[in-house]
Amino acid sequence: MMLAGFVFSAFRMNNLLDGIIGLISPFLDVRIYDNGVVARENLMYGSNLGSLDNEFSFDMSQTVSHGGRDWLLQTRSTPAFDYLASDPRPSIVLGSGVAISLLLFIVALVLIRSRLMAQISEGRYRAITEGAANVTLVMDEAGVPLYASPSCFDILGFDPEEVQALALESLVHEDDWPQLAKGFDDAIVAPGKQMAVIRARIRDAADNWRDMEGTYTAMLAVPGVDGVVLSLRDLTQLKAAQSELHRLAFYDPLTGLANRQLFRDRLNNVVRRSRRSGEPAALMFLDLDGFKRINDTLGHDAGDELLRQVAHWLEGCVREEDSVARLGGDEFVVLLSQISGADAAGKVAETILRRLCQRIRLSDHEVGITVSIGITMIPHDSEDPGALMKFADLAMYRAKEMGRNTYQFFTPAMNIKAARRLLQQEELASALDEERFVLHYQPKVDLISERVIGVEAFLRWHHPEKGLVSAQQFIGLAEETGLIVRLGEMALRQACIQVQALERAGFEALKMAVNLSVRQIIDSRFLDMVRQVITETGVSPEKLELEMPVELLNEDPRMLRELLVSLNDLGVCLILDDFGAGSCSLVALQQLPLDVIKIDHRFIRDIPYNVSATDVASAVIALAQKLHLTVVAEGVETPQQLSFLRSAGCTQCQGNLFSYPLDEDALIGFLIRQYERPLIS
C-alpha cells in the first residue's frame, strides 16, 4: 500500500511524537534532525523488506519546534511490495506457511478418510453379524463365551448378553456335544486354521432344536479378538425347504402317499432283494369301482375326500414295512415287501376288500364304494418292474370283468389275452382308417298296423380274415380305447345317408334308430357332431332315433338333462335302451325328455316260461303307458312272446321272429315284400 505524504503539526508532547512515529514507521522512512544534526531512528518495516535509501516515490520535510528545540522531520514513502525490495524473508515465510497449510490439509484428509473407513467397516460388520443367518461366538481358551453377535437374538432368540452367561454345553444336543468339543480342541492346537464343518442341534430360547453347522477358527493372537471364533449357520429353513421339495417330488400332494416315481424306486429295491434272497413279494394294483360317477355327480371336492379316506384305509391294512402309493386318479398300488406266498397275498387282498367295502358320507350324501384288485407275485411272475406293473394291471382288469369288488392273480393266459387285445386294437384302428365298417338293419314292426315303421342300425366289422364281425366282439374295446367316438360318428353318418336312400326308394315314413354309447354321448363335441351330420346329410331330424344305454342315467343329471333337451329341440326321437337291465331312477324317466323305452331282451327271452320275466315286462309296459312313453320289445323270437307282448299292451317289437339284421340290398327287398303281405299272421 502506497501512502501519500503526511503533514505533521507541532506536537507539544514527546510521547505524542513517539506514538506518531511508531504508528507510521512500518510504512515510512522517517528521519529527525535536531538543530541540523541528524538523529535517525531505527524504524522497523512492518513488511520486513529492509530500507531503501535512494529509492522513494514521495518526499516531504517539515520543521517542528518542541521543548525549546527545532526538529526537522523528513518523510519518504517507498513501494512496500516492489520487486526491488528484495528482502528474502517474505518468500521463506510464505513458503513455510503454504507448506504448513498443505501438511495440515493432508492430515485433515487422512483423519476424515480414517473416520469414513471406520464407519464403513462398522457398517459391514453389522451387516455380516446382524443380517446374516449366522451366529458368531468368541470364546476364551477355556471355552467360555466372551462375545455373541447380535444375530444370536434373531436366530436363537437369546440376548447376546445372556449367551455370555450361559454354558455352551447346555445349548447343544447331548449327542452332538462331543464332536463340537473335539472341534474346539482341534482349533486350539491349530491357530489361524479353519476347522472342518461340524453339524449340531442347538436349542433356541423357545426350547426347540435347530439344525446348524459351524466351524472353529482360533484367533487367540489377533488383536481385538483374542479368542476362538465359532461361526454357526442356521440350516433349519434350508432343511425345511429340502424336505418340502422332497415331498413334492416323491409324494402325492392329495393323499400324502408315495407317488409313481418313489414307488418305482421301492419296487426296484424289493425286486433286487427278492432276486437275491429268493423270498417272495407281491404287487397289488387297485382301482376304485364307480369312482368317476361319484366324482362327476358329487363334485371333485367329494372325490378328493374319498381318495384321502381310501388312502388312510389302505395304510391301515398293511404293515409298516409295506408300501402304498397312488399312481393317479383312482389307481392305487400296494407292495408287500416280504410274504410267505400267494395265500398270504390273497388274505391281504381280502382284508382290503372288507375295509373298503363300506359306505362313506360325502357332501351330505352317503355313498358306497368297492375296489377291484389285481395281484402279481415277485419273482415268480417276473423280475422286471415294468412287466410286474403291467401284469398287476391286467389282473385288475380281469377282476373288473369278473364283476368287480374282487381280486384276481395274474396268469400267463391274461398276458396272451392282453397281447391279442392289443393286436385287435391295432386292427380296429386300421379298419376305421380303411372304412371297413358297414351297417346292417333290423326292421321294427308296429303291432297294430303290422307294418315296418322303422329300422335299427347295427354296426359290423368287415374283417379280411374273419368276415363280418358283430359289434358285441369289438364295441367294448372301442369304448376302452376311445375309438367309439369315431366309430359312432361314422355309423350315424352312414345311417343318415341310408335314410335318404330309403326315401328315394319310396319308403319315406321309415325311421332310423342308431345306437350310442355312454363314452360317445358324454364327449364334449357330441352335440355339435350330431348337428353337423344332420346338416351335411340333409336328413330330416324327425326320422332319426337315438338309442341311449340305461347306464347313461348314472351320469351328472344336470349335464344329461341339458344335453337331451338340446337333442329334443333338434327334433330327433330319444330312446332309452335296455330298460330294466340296470338301475334306473323313475324321477329321471319323468324329468328327462324321453320318447321311447326298450325292454331289455333278457326279460323277453324268458317269456312266457318265467313268471318273474312276464311280471317285469307287464310292469314296464304299464309304467310306460302311465308316463306316456312308447314301449318297444326287442329280441322277440317266438310267437308266444309276441302273443304275450300284444296282450300286455306293447305296441312295437323287433327281433329275429320278423327278420335278422339285413344289409342295404336285402333290406330293400324285405320292405317290398312286407308291403305285399302282412308280417304277422
C-alpha positions as CSV (number, residue, x, y, z in Angstrom):
1,M,0.0,0.0,0.0
2,M,1.3,3.4,-1.0
3,L,0.8,6.2,1.5
4,A,0.6,9.9,0.5
5,G,2.6,12.4,2.4
6,F,1.9,13.3,5.9
7,V,1.9,16.8,7.2
8,F,2.6,17.0,10.9
9,S,1.7,19.9,13.0
10,A,3.7,20.8,16.1
11,F,3.5,18.4,18.9
12,R,3.9,19.6,22.4
13,M,4.3,16.2,24.0
14,N,7.3,13.9,23.3
15,N,5.2,10.8,23.9
16,L,2.7,12.0,21.3
17,L,5.6,12.4,18.8
18,D,6.8,8.9,19.7
19,G,3.3,7.5,19.2
20,I,3.0,9.0,15.8
21,I,6.4,7.8,14.8
22,G,5.6,4.3,16.0
23,L,2.4,4.4,14.0
24,I,3.8,5.4,10.7
25,S,7.1,3.7,11.0
26,P,6.1,0.4,9.2
27,F,5.4,2.4,6.1
28,L,7.7,5.4,6.0
29,D,11.3,6.1,6.2
30,V,11.4,8.9,8.9
31,R,14.5,11.0,9.7
32,I,14.5,13.6,12.5
33,Y,17.1,16.4,12.7
34,D,18.0,18.3,15.9
35,N,19.4,21.7,15.0
36,G,21.0,20.4,11.9
37,V,22.2,17.2,13.4
38,V,20.6,14.2,12.1
39,A,19.0,11.9,14.8
40,R,17.8,9.0,12.7
41,E,15.6,6.5,14.4
42,N,15.9,2.8,13.7
43,L,12.4,2.1,12.4
44,M,11.3,-1.4,11.5
45,Y,9.3,-2.0,8.4
46,G,6.1,-4.0,9.0
47,S,6.8,-5.8,5.9
48,N,10.4,-6.6,6.8
49,L,11.5,-5.5,3.3
50,G,14.6,-3.5,4.5
51,S,15.5,0.1,4.0
52,L,15.5,1.9,0.7
53,D,17.8,5.0,1.0
54,N,17.8,6.1,-2.6
55,E,14.6,4.8,-3.9
56,F,11.4,6.6,-3.0
57,S,8.3,7.9,-4.6
58,F,7.3,10.6,-2.1
59,D,9.4,13.1,0.0
60,M,8.4,15.8,2.5
61,S,10.3,17.8,5.1
62,Q,8.9,19.8,8.0
63,T,10.4,21.7,11.0
64,V,8.7,21.1,14.3
65,S,9.5,23.1,17.5
66,H,9.2,21.2,20.7
67,G,10.8,21.6,24.1
68,G,12.7,24.7,23.1
69,R,14.3,23.0,20.2
70,D,13.7,22.8,16.4
71,W,13.1,19.5,14.9
72,L,13.3,18.7,11.2
73,L,11.0,15.9,10.1
74,Q,11.7,14.3,6.7
75,T,9.2,11.8,5.4
76,R,9.6,9.5,2.4
77,S,7.3,6.8,1.1
78,T,8.5,3.5,-0.6
79,P,6.8,0.7,-2.6
80,A,6.4,-2.0,0.1
81,F,6.0,-4.8,-2.4
82,D,8.1,-3.6,-5.2
83,Y,10.4,-6.2,-6.8
84,L,13.4,-4.0,-5.9
85,A,12.6,-4.6,-2.2
86,S,14.3,-8.0,-2.3
87,D,14.3,-8.9,1.3
88,P,14.4,-12.8,1.3
89,R,12.4,-13.2,4.4
90,P,8.9,-12.8,3.0
91,S,9.4,-15.8,0.5
92,I,10.6,-18.1,3.3
93,V,7.7,-17.1,5.4
94,L,5.2,-17.6,2.6
95,G,6.7,-20.9,1.6
96,S,6.7,-22.1,5.1
97,G,3.0,-21.1,5.6
98,V,2.0,-22.8,2.4
99,A,3.9,-26.0,3.4
100,I,2.4,-26.0,6.9
101,S,-1.1,-25.4,5.4
102,L,-0.7,-28.3,3.0
103,L,0.5,-30.5,5.7
104,L,-2.4,-29.6,7.9
105,F,-4.8,-30.2,5.0
106,I,-3.3,-33.7,4.3
107,V,-3.5,-34.6,8.0
108,A,-7.2,-33.5,8.0
109,L,-7.9,-35.6,4.9
110,V,-6.2,-38.6,6.5
111,L,-8.3,-38.2,9.6
112,I,-11.5,-37.8,7.6
113,R,-10.7,-40.8,5.5
114,S,-9.9,-42.9,8.6
115,R,-13.2,-41.9,10.1
116,L,-15.1,-42.8,7.0
117,M,-13.3,-46.2,6.7
118,A,-14.1,-46.8,10.3
119,Q,-17.8,-46.1,9.7
120,I,-17.8,-48.3,6.5
121,S,-16.1,-51.2,8.4
122,E,-18.6,-50.8,11.2
123,G,-21.5,-51.0,8.7
124,R,-20.1,-54.1,7.0
125,Y,-19.5,-55.7,10.4
126,R,-23.1,-55.0,11.4
127,A,-24.4,-56.3,8.1
128,I,-22.4,-59.5,8.5
129,T,-23.1,-60.2,12.2
130,E,-26.6,-58.9,12.4
131,G,-28.2,-59.5,9.0
132,A,-26.7,-62.9,8.1
133,A,-28.1,-66.2,9.1
134,N,-25.0,-66.9,11.2
135,V,-24.3,-66.8,14.9
136,T,-20.7,-65.8,15.7
137,L,-19.3,-66.6,19.1
138,V,-15.9,-65.7,20.5
139,M,-14.7,-67.9,23.4
140,D,-11.6,-67.9,25.5
141,E,-9.2,-70.8,25.8
142,A,-11.5,-72.4,28.4
143,G,-14.5,-72.3,26.1
144,V,-16.3,-69.6,28.0
145,P,-18.2,-67.3,25.6
146,L,-16.8,-63.7,25.6
147,Y,-18.9,-62.3,22.8
148,A,-22.0,-63.2,20.8
149,S,-23.1,-61.5,17.6
150,P,-26.4,-59.5,17.6
151,S,-27.8,-62.1,15.1
152,C,-28.0,-64.5,18.1
153,F,-31.2,-62.9,19.1
154,D,-32.9,-63.1,15.6
155,I,-31.9,-66.8,15.1
156,L,-31.8,-68.4,18.6
157,G,-33.9,-65.9,20.5
158,F,-31.2,-65.2,23.1
159,D,-30.0,-61.8,24.0
160,P,-26.2,-61.7,23.3
161,E,-25.5,-60.8,26.9
162,E,-27.4,-63.8,28.0
163,V,-25.4,-66.2,25.9
164,Q,-22.2,-65.0,27.6
165,A,-23.7,-66.0,30.9
166,L,-24.8,-69.5,29.6
167,A,-22.7,-72.6,29.3
168,L,-22.3,-73.5,25.7
169,E,-22.8,-77.2,26.6
170,S,-26.3,-76.5,27.9
171,L,-27.4,-75.3,24.4
172,V,-26.0,-78.2,22.4
173,H,-27.8,-81.6,22.0
174,E,-26.1,-84.2,24.1
175,D,-25.5,-86.4,21.1
176,D,-23.7,-83.6,19.2
177,W,-21.7,-82.1,22.1
178,P,-18.7,-84.5,21.8
179,Q,-17.9,-83.6,18.2
180,L,-18.4,-79.9,18.9
181,A,-16.0,-80.1,21.9
182,K,-13.4,-82.0,19.8
183,G,-13.6,-79.3,17.1
184,F,-12.8,-76.7,19.8
185,D,-9.7,-78.7,21.0
186,D,-8.5,-79.1,17.4
187,A,-8.8,-75.4,16.7
188,I,-6.7,-74.6,19.8
189,V,-3.8,-76.6,18.5
190,A,-4.0,-75.2,15.0
191,P,-4.3,-71.4,15.4
192,G,-5.5,-69.5,12.4
193,K,-6.7,-72.6,10.5
194,Q,-10.4,-73.0,9.8
195,M,-11.6,-76.4,11.1
196,A,-13.8,-78.8,9.3
197,V,-17.6,-78.2,9.3
198,I,-19.4,-79.7,12.3
199,R,-23.2,-80.2,12.3
200,A,-25.1,-79.9,15.6
201,R,-28.5,-79.3,17.0
202,I,-28.7,-76.1,19.1
203,R,-31.6,-75.3,21.4
204,D,-33.2,-71.9,21.0
205,A,-34.9,-69.8,23.5
206,A,-38.3,-71.5,22.8
207,D,-36.7,-74.8,23.7
208,N,-36.8,-76.0,20.1
209,W,-33.9,-77.8,18.4
210,R,-32.5,-76.0,15.4
211,D,-30.2,-77.7,12.9
212,M,-27.0,-75.8,12.5
213,E,-23.5,-76.2,11.1
214,G,-20.4,-74.4,12.2
215,T,-16.6,-74.0,12.0
216,Y,-13.9,-73.1,14.6
217,T,-11.1,-70.7,14.0
218,A,-8.5,-70.0,16.7
219,M,-7.6,-66.3,16.8
220,L,-6.0,-66.0,20.2
221,A,-3.2,-63.8,19.0
222,V,-5.3,-61.5,16.8
223,P,-5.8,-58.1,18.5
224,G,-9.4,-57.3,19.2
225,V,-10.4,-61.0,19.0
226,D,-8.2,-62.8,21.5
227,G,-10.2,-66.0,21.4
228,V,-11.6,-68.9,19.4
229,V,-14.3,-67.9,16.9
230,L,-17.2,-70.3,16.3
231,S,-19.4,-69.4,13.3
232,L,-22.7,-71.2,13.3
233,R,-25.0,-71.3,10.3
234,D,-28.7,-72.0,10.7
235,L,-29.9,-74.8,8.5
236,T,-33.4,-75.1,9.8
237,Q,-35.2,-73.3,7.0
238,L,-32.9,-74.9,4.4
239,K,-33.8,-78.4,5.7
240,A,-37.4,-77.5,5.8
241,A,-37.3,-76.4,2.1
242,Q,-35.4,-79.5,1.2
243,S,-38.0,-81.6,2.9
244,E,-40.8,-79.8,1.1
245,L,-39.1,-80.3,-2.3
246,H,-38.6,-83.9,-1.5
247,R,-42.2,-84.3,-0.5
248,L,-43.4,-82.6,-3.7
249,A,-41.1,-84.7,-5.8
250,F,-41.8,-88.1,-4.3
251,Y,-45.2,-87.9,-2.5
252,D,-48.8,-87.4,-3.8
253,P,-49.9,-83.9,-2.6
254,L,-53.6,-85.0,-2.2
255,T,-53.2,-88.2,-0.1
256,G,-49.6,-88.0,1.2
257,L,-48.8,-91.4,-0.2
258,A,-45.8,-92.2,-2.3
259,N,-46.1,-91.2,-5.9
260,R,-45.3,-93.1,-9.0
261,Q,-41.6,-92.2,-9.0
262,L,-40.9,-93.1,-5.4
263,F,-43.0,-96.3,-5.7
264,R,-40.9,-97.3,-8.8
265,D,-37.7,-97.0,-6.7
266,R,-39.2,-99.0,-3.9
267,L,-40.4,-101.7,-6.3
268,N,-36.9,-101.9,-7.8
269,N,-35.4,-102.4,-4.4
270,V,-37.9,-105.2,-3.5
271,V,-37.3,-106.9,-6.8
272,R,-33.5,-106.9,-6.3
273,R,-33.8,-108.2,-2.7
274,S,-36.3,-110.9,-3.7
275,R,-34.0,-111.9,-6.5
276,R,-31.0,-112.3,-4.1
277,S,-32.9,-114.0,-1.3
278,G,-35.5,-115.9,-3.2
279,E,-38.2,-114.7,-0.7
280,P,-41.5,-113.9,-2.5
281,A,-43.1,-110.5,-2.5
282,A,-46.4,-109.3,-4.1
283,L,-47.6,-106.3,-6.1
284,M,-51.3,-105.3,-6.0
285,F,-52.9,-102.9,-8.4
286,L,-56.2,-101.4,-7.1
287,D,-58.9,-99.4,-9.0
288,L,-62.0,-98.0,-7.3
289,D,-65.3,-99.1,-8.9
290,G,-67.6,-96.3,-10.0
291,F,-65.3,-93.5,-8.8
292,K,-65.9,-91.5,-12.0
293,R,-69.7,-91.5,-11.3
294,I,-69.1,-90.2,-7.7
295,N,-66.6,-87.6,-8.9
296,D,-69.0,-86.3,-11.6
297,T,-72.2,-86.3,-9.6
298,L,-70.9,-85.0,-6.2
299,G,-68.0,-82.9,-7.5
300,H,-64.3,-83.1,-7.4
301,D,-64.0,-82.0,-3.7
302,A,-66.1,-85.0,-2.7
303,G,-63.9,-87.2,-5.0
304,D,-60.7,-85.9,-3.4
305,E,-62.1,-86.5,0.1
306,L,-62.9,-90.1,-0.9
307,L,-59.4,-90.6,-2.2
308,R,-57.9,-89.3,1.0
309,Q,-60.1,-91.7,3.0
310,V,-59.2,-94.7,0.8
311,A,-55.5,-93.9,1.2
312,H,-56.0,-93.9,5.0
313,W,-57.8,-97.2,4.9
314,L,-55.2,-98.8,2.7
315,E,-52.3,-97.8,5.1
316,G,-54.2,-99.4,7.9
317,C,-54.4,-102.7,6.0
318,V,-50.7,-103.3,5.5
319,R,-47.6,-103.5,7.6
320,E,-45.1,-100.7,8.3
321,E,-42.5,-102.2,6.0
322,D,-45.0,-102.4,3.1
323,S,-45.7,-99.6,0.7
324,V,-48.9,-97.9,-0.5
325,A,-48.8,-95.4,-3.4
326,R,-51.2,-93.5,-5.6
327,L,-50.4,-93.6,-9.3
328,G,-53.0,-91.1,-10.3
329,G,-56.8,-90.7,-10.4
330,D,-58.4,-93.6,-8.5
331,E,-55.5,-96.0,-9.1
332,F,-53.5,-97.3,-6.1
333,V,-50.8,-99.8,-5.7
334,V,-49.7,-101.9,-2.7
335,L,-46.3,-103.5,-2.4
336,L,-46.0,-106.4,0.1
337,S,-42.2,-106.4,0.5
338,Q,-42.0,-109.9,2.1
339,I,-44.7,-112.6,2.3
340,S,-44.9,-116.3,2.6
341,G,-46.7,-116.9,-0.6
342,A,-49.8,-116.3,-2.8
343,D,-52.2,-117.3,0.0
344,A,-50.8,-114.6,2.3
345,A,-51.2,-112.1,-0.5
346,G,-54.8,-113.2,-1.0
347,K,-55.6,-112.7,2.7
348,V,-54.3,-109.1,2.5
349,A,-56.4,-108.5,-0.6
350,E,-59.5,-109.9,1.3
351,T,-58.7,-107.5,4.2
352,I,-58.6,-104.6,1.8
353,L,-61.9,-105.6,0.2
354,R,-63.6,-105.8,3.5
355,R,-62.1,-102.5,4.7
356,L,-63.0,-100.5,1.6
357,C,-66.4,-102.1,1.0
358,Q,-68.4,-99.7,3.2
359,R,-70.4,-96.6,2.9
360,I,-69.0,-93.1,3.5
361,R,-70.7,-89.7,3.7
362,L,-69.6,-87.2,1.1
363,S,-71.1,-83.8,0.6
364,D,-74.2,-84.7,2.6
365,H,-74.6,-87.9,0.5
366,E,-73.9,-91.4,1.7
367,V,-72.2,-93.5,-1.0
368,G,-70.8,-96.9,-1.1
369,I,-67.5,-97.9,-2.9
370,T,-65.9,-101.1,-3.9
371,V,-62.5,-101.9,-5.4
372,S,-61.0,-104.3,-8.0
373,I,-57.6,-105.7,-7.2
374,G,-55.0,-107.4,-9.5
375,I,-52.1,-109.3,-7.9
376,T,-48.8,-110.4,-9.3
377,M,-46.1,-112.4,-7.5
378,I,-42.4,-111.4,-7.3
379,P,-40.2,-113.0,-8.6
380,H,-42.4,-115.9,-9.8
381,D,-44.3,-113.9,-12.5
382,S,-41.4,-111.6,-13.5
383,E,-38.2,-109.9,-12.2
384,D,-38.8,-106.8,-14.4
385,P,-40.5,-104.0,-12.5
386,G,-42.2,-102.7,-15.7
387,A,-43.6,-106.1,-16.5
388,L,-44.8,-106.6,-12.9
389,M,-46.8,-103.3,-13.1
390,K,-48.3,-104.5,-16.4
391,F,-49.2,-107.9,-15.1
392,A,-50.9,-106.5,-12.0
393,D,-52.9,-104.1,-14.2
394,L,-54.0,-107.0,-16.4
395,A,-55.1,-108.9,-13.3
396,M,-57.1,-105.9,-12.1
397,Y,-59.0,-105.6,-15.4
398,R,-59.8,-109.3,-15.1
399,A,-61.2,-108.6,-11.6
400,K,-63.5,-106.0,-13.2
401,E,-64.6,-108.4,-15.8
402,M,-65.4,-110.9,-13.1
403,G,-68.0,-108.5,-11.6
404,R,-65.8,-106.1,-9.6
405,N,-65.3,-106.0,-5.8
406,T,-62.9,-108.9,-6.1
407,Y,-59.3,-109.8,-6.7
408,Q,-57.5,-111.8,-9.3
409,F,-54.0,-113.2,-9.6
410,F,-52.1,-112.7,-12.8
411,T,-51.8,-115.8,-15.1
412,P,-49.9,-116.2,-18.4
413,A,-53.3,-116.5,-20.1
414,M,-54.0,-112.9,-19.2
415,N,-50.9,-111.8,-20.9
416,I,-51.8,-113.8,-24.0
417,K,-55.3,-112.3,-24.0
418,A,-53.8,-108.8,-23.5
419,A,-51.5,-109.3,-26.4
420,R,-54.4,-110.5,-28.5
421,R,-56.4,-107.5,-27.3
422,L,-53.6,-105.1,-28.3
423,L,-53.4,-106.7,-31.8
424,Q,-57.2,-106.3,-32.1
425,Q,-56.9,-102.7,-31.1
426,E,-54.4,-102.1,-33.8
427,E,-56.6,-103.9,-36.3
428,L,-59.6,-101.9,-35.2
429,A,-57.9,-98.6,-35.7
430,S,-56.7,-99.7,-39.2
431,A,-60.1,-100.9,-40.1
432,L,-61.5,-97.5,-39.1
433,D,-59.0,-95.7,-41.3
434,E,-59.7,-98.0,-44.2
435,E,-63.5,-97.8,-43.7
436,R,-64.1,-101.5,-43.2
437,F,-67.2,-101.0,-41.2
438,V,-70.8,-101.4,-42.6
439,L,-74.3,-101.1,-41.2
440,H,-77.0,-103.8,-41.2
441,Y,-80.6,-103.0,-40.4
442,Q,-83.2,-104.9,-38.4
443,P,-86.8,-103.9,-39.0
444,K,-89.1,-102.6,-36.3
445,V,-92.7,-103.6,-36.5
446,D,-95.9,-101.8,-35.3
447,L,-98.2,-104.5,-33.7
448,I,-101.3,-102.5,-34.6
449,S,-100.7,-101.9,-38.3
450,E,-98.5,-105.0,-38.6
451,R,-96.2,-103.0,-40.8
452,V,-92.5,-102.0,-40.6
453,I,-92.3,-98.5,-39.2
454,G,-88.5,-98.2,-38.8
455,V,-85.2,-100.0,-38.7
456,E,-82.4,-100.2,-36.2
457,A,-78.8,-99.9,-37.5
458,F,-76.2,-102.4,-36.3
459,L,-72.5,-101.9,-36.8
460,R,-70.5,-104.7,-38.4
461,W,-66.8,-105.0,-39.0
462,H,-65.9,-106.5,-42.4
463,H,-62.7,-108.3,-41.3
464,P,-60.5,-109.6,-44.1
465,E,-60.0,-113.0,-42.5
466,K,-62.9,-113.4,-40.1
467,G,-65.6,-112.0,-42.4
468,L,-68.4,-110.0,-40.7
469,V,-67.7,-109.4,-37.0
470,S,-70.6,-108.3,-34.8
471,A,-70.4,-105.2,-32.7
472,Q,-70.5,-107.3,-29.5
473,Q,-67.0,-108.6,-30.2
474,F,-65.3,-105.2,-30.6
475,I,-67.5,-102.5,-29.1
476,G,-66.1,-102.9,-25.6
477,L,-62.5,-102.5,-26.9
478,A,-63.6,-99.4,-28.9
479,E,-65.0,-97.8,-25.8
480,E,-61.9,-98.5,-23.7
481,T,-59.6,-97.1,-26.4
482,G,-61.8,-94.1,-27.3
483,L,-62.3,-95.2,-30.9
484,I,-66.0,-95.4,-30.2
485,V,-66.3,-91.7,-30.7
486,R,-65.0,-92.0,-34.3
487,L,-67.0,-95.2,-34.9
488,G,-70.2,-93.6,-33.6
489,E,-69.9,-90.6,-35.9
490,M,-69.2,-92.9,-38.9
491,A,-72.3,-95.1,-38.0
492,L,-74.5,-92.0,-37.6
493,R,-73.4,-90.6,-40.9
494,Q,-74.0,-93.8,-42.8
495,A,-77.4,-94.2,-41.1
496,C,-78.5,-90.7,-42.2
497,I,-77.3,-91.4,-45.8
498,Q,-79.3,-94.7,-45.7
499,V,-82.4,-92.7,-44.7
500,Q,-82.0,-90.6,-47.8
501,A,-81.6,-93.8,-49.9
502,L,-84.8,-95.3,-48.4
503,E,-86.7,-92.1,-49.2
504,R,-85.6,-92.2,-52.8
505,A,-86.7,-95.9,-52.9
506,G,-90.2,-94.8,-51.8
507,F,-90.1,-95.6,-48.1
508,E,-90.5,-92.1,-46.8
509,A,-92.2,-93.0,-43.5
510,L,-89.4,-95.2,-42.1
511,K,-87.4,-94.0,-39.1
512,M,-83.7,-94.9,-38.5
513,A,-82.5,-95.9,-35.0
514,V,-78.8,-95.6,-34.2
515,N,-77.2,-97.0,-31.0
516,L,-75.0,-94.7,-28.9
517,S,-72.5,-95.5,-26.1
518,V,-72.1,-93.6,-22.8
519,R,-68.5,-92.7,-23.8
520,Q,-69.7,-91.3,-27.1
521,I,-72.6,-89.2,-25.6
522,I,-70.5,-87.6,-22.8
523,D,-67.9,-86.5,-25.3
524,S,-67.7,-82.7,-25.3
525,R,-68.3,-82.3,-29.0
526,F,-71.1,-84.9,-29.3
527,L,-74.0,-82.4,-29.7
528,D,-72.0,-80.4,-32.3
529,M,-71.2,-83.6,-34.2
530,V,-75.0,-84.6,-34.4
531,R,-75.9,-81.1,-35.7
532,Q,-73.1,-81.3,-38.2
533,V,-74.1,-84.7,-39.5
534,I,-77.7,-83.7,-39.9
535,T,-76.8,-80.6,-41.7
536,E,-74.3,-82.3,-44.1
537,T,-76.5,-85.3,-44.9
538,G,-79.7,-83.2,-45.2
539,V,-81.7,-85.8,-43.2
540,S,-84.9,-84.8,-41.5
541,P,-84.3,-84.9,-37.7
542,E,-87.8,-86.4,-37.2
543,K,-86.7,-89.5,-39.0
544,L,-83.7,-90.1,-36.7
545,E,-83.9,-92.1,-33.4
546,L,-81.0,-92.1,-30.9
547,E,-80.9,-95.1,-28.7
548,M,-79.0,-94.4,-25.4
549,P,-78.0,-97.1,-22.9
550,V,-79.6,-97.1,-19.5
551,E,-76.2,-96.6,-17.8
552,L,-76.3,-93.0,-19.1
553,L,-78.7,-92.2,-16.2
554,N,-75.8,-92.6,-13.8
555,E,-74.1,-89.5,-15.2
556,D,-74.4,-86.0,-14.0
557,P,-78.2,-85.3,-14.0
558,R,-77.8,-81.6,-14.9
559,M,-75.5,-82.3,-17.8
560,L,-77.6,-85.1,-19.0
561,R,-80.8,-83.1,-19.0
562,E,-79.2,-80.1,-20.8
563,L,-77.9,-82.5,-23.5
564,L,-81.2,-84.4,-24.0
565,V,-83.2,-81.1,-24.1
566,S,-80.9,-79.8,-26.8
567,L,-81.3,-83.1,-28.8
568,N,-85.0,-83.0,-28.3
569,D,-85.1,-79.4,-29.6
570,L,-83.4,-80.6,-32.8
571,G,-86.4,-82.9,-33.4
572,V,-84.8,-86.3,-33.0
573,C,-86.5,-89.1,-31.1
574,L,-84.9,-90.2,-27.9
575,I,-85.0,-93.9,-26.9
576,L,-83.8,-95.3,-23.6
577,D,-82.3,-98.7,-24.4
578,D,-82.1,-101.9,-22.3
579,F,-84.6,-100.7,-19.7
580,G,-84.7,-102.9,-16.7
581,A,-81.1,-104.2,-17.1
582,G,-79.6,-101.7,-14.7
583,S,-80.5,-99.2,-12.0
584,C,-82.9,-96.5,-13.3
585,S,-84.4,-93.6,-11.5
586,L,-88.2,-93.1,-12.0
587,V,-87.6,-89.4,-11.4
588,A,-85.2,-89.4,-14.3
589,L,-87.8,-91.0,-16.5
590,Q,-90.2,-88.3,-15.5
591,Q,-87.9,-85.3,-15.9
592,L,-85.9,-86.3,-19.0
593,P,-87.4,-85.6,-22.5
594,L,-87.6,-89.3,-23.5
595,D,-90.0,-90.6,-26.2
596,V,-89.5,-94.4,-26.1
597,I,-88.2,-97.1,-23.8
598,K,-87.0,-100.5,-24.9
599,I,-87.4,-103.6,-22.7
600,D,-84.2,-105.5,-22.3
601,H,-84.1,-108.6,-24.4
602,R,-83.2,-110.7,-21.3
603,F,-86.7,-110.3,-20.0
604,I,-88.3,-111.1,-23.4
605,R,-86.2,-114.2,-23.7
606,D,-87.8,-115.9,-20.7
607,I,-91.4,-115.1,-21.7
608,P,-93.7,-116.9,-21.1
609,Y,-92.0,-119.6,-19.2
610,N,-90.6,-117.3,-16.4
611,V,-93.2,-115.7,-14.2
612,S,-90.8,-113.1,-13.0
613,A,-90.0,-112.1,-16.5
614,T,-93.6,-111.8,-17.5
615,D,-94.4,-109.7,-14.4
616,V,-91.5,-107.4,-15.1
617,A,-92.5,-107.0,-18.7
618,S,-96.1,-106.2,-17.8
619,A,-95.0,-103.7,-15.1
620,V,-92.7,-101.9,-17.5
621,I,-95.4,-101.7,-20.2
622,A,-97.9,-100.3,-17.7
623,L,-95.3,-97.8,-16.3
624,A,-94.5,-96.6,-19.8
625,Q,-98.2,-96.1,-20.6
626,K,-98.6,-94.0,-17.4
627,L,-95.6,-91.9,-18.4
628,H,-97.0,-91.6,-22.0
629,L,-93.9,-93.3,-23.4
630,T,-93.9,-95.8,-26.3
631,V,-92.6,-99.3,-25.4
632,V,-90.5,-101.4,-27.8
633,A,-89.8,-105.0,-27.1
634,E,-86.5,-106.2,-28.6
635,G,-85.3,-109.8,-29.1
636,V,-88.7,-111.2,-30.0
637,E,-88.1,-114.7,-31.4
638,T,-91.2,-116.8,-30.8
639,P,-94.9,-116.4,-31.5
640,Q,-95.6,-117.0,-27.8
641,Q,-93.5,-114.0,-26.8
642,L,-95.3,-111.9,-29.5
643,S,-98.7,-113.0,-28.2
644,F,-97.9,-112.1,-24.6
645,L,-96.5,-108.7,-25.5
646,R,-99.5,-107.8,-27.6
647,S,-101.9,-108.8,-24.8
648,A,-99.8,-106.8,-22.3
649,G,-100.3,-103.6,-24.4
650,C,-96.8,-103.4,-26.1
651,T,-97.1,-101.5,-29.4
652,Q,-93.8,-102.1,-31.2
653,C,-91.5,-105.1,-31.5
654,Q,-88.3,-106.2,-33.2
655,G,-86.4,-109.4,-33.3
656,N,-85.5,-112.5,-35.3
657,L,-89.1,-113.5,-35.5
658,F,-89.6,-110.8,-38.1
659,S,-86.2,-110.5,-39.6
660,Y,-82.5,-110.8,-38.9
661,P,-80.3,-107.7,-39.4
662,L,-80.1,-107.1,-43.2
663,D,-77.7,-105.3,-45.4
664,E,-78.8,-102.4,-47.6
665,D,-79.9,-104.5,-50.6
666,A,-81.6,-107.2,-48.6
667,L,-83.5,-104.5,-46.6
668,I,-85.0,-103.0,-49.8
669,G,-86.2,-106.5,-50.8
670,F,-87.6,-107.2,-47.4
671,L,-89.5,-103.9,-47.3
672,I,-91.0,-104.5,-50.8
673,R,-92.2,-108.0,-49.7
674,Q,-93.7,-106.8,-46.4
675,Y,-96.0,-104.4,-48.4
676,E,-97.2,-107.4,-50.4
677,R,-98.2,-109.5,-47.3
678,P,-98.5,-108.9,-43.6
679,L,-95.6,-109.8,-41.3
680,I,-97.9,-111.1,-38.6
681,S,-100.4,-113.8,-39.4
